[in-house]
Amino acid sequence: MMLKLGVPSKGRLQEETIRWFAARGVELARVGGEREYRGMVEGVDGVELVLISAGEIPGELLAGRLHLGVTGQDLIRERLPRWQDRVDELAPMAFGRADLVVAVPAFWVDVRDMGDLDAAAGAFRARHGHRLRVATKYHHLVRSFFEHHGVADYQLVDSQGATEGTVKNLTAEAIADITSTGSTLRDNHLRILDDGLILQSEATLFLSKAATWGAPETAALDALRTRLGLENAPAE
């Protein structure tokens, strides 16, 4: 048996992950052509590299098909209910940082925080006959955040891409989306609420509690943690 390590299959997140491991003496490399999703690990024995999209890694950790996986904290918290019972955070990796925020049109000068948004949502429904629409792909996190702030008179509109454009396109009145610099929000004339930070996220190495942890996998994990300098990280 081999310990299966899932890392993003492409893009900047993959590049940063490879650099992070390499800086700690563990080399990750793709095997075969660019369209193949097999890889190799050098620097520690008993570890198999699995190249997979960052969005699929939470589900694979939940199912126990991956022992370890690198993905964003936002994806874990969104896609795994009671995530603390299902995975451990072994190591925040200090890249892929972004904030999940609530943003409204910049010309809504009287809407500065979530309390103002609650009042605006009530007034919007009274005037237009339907609830204020919030575009997002983070349904679980946004519902929990709005509930925490007592905002109820709204509806979520699913948006899997170009969420910042939904207000301009008149398919939503506000958004909740991930941003690293806020420049795209500003370019689309949106403003983050003063207390609209839902989550600060970064790429993280997670451990699956559902995976099979026999003697070979445990030995490989111990060796990998030692090589990465994670001896004090949570055990499986």
Buried (B, 14 or more C-beta within 10 A) or exposed (E): EBBBBBBBBEEEBBEBBBEBBBEBEBEBEBEEEEEEBEBEBBBBEBBBBBBBBBBBBBBBBBEBBBBBBBBBBBBBBBBBEEBEEBBBBBBBBEBBBBBBBBBBBEEBEEBBEBBBBBEBBBEBBEEEEEBBBBBBBBEEBBBEBBEEBEBEBBEBBEBEEEBBBBBEEEEBBBBBBBBEEBEBBBEBEBBBBEBBEBBEBBBBBBBBBBBEBEEBBBEBBBBBBEBBEBEEBEEB
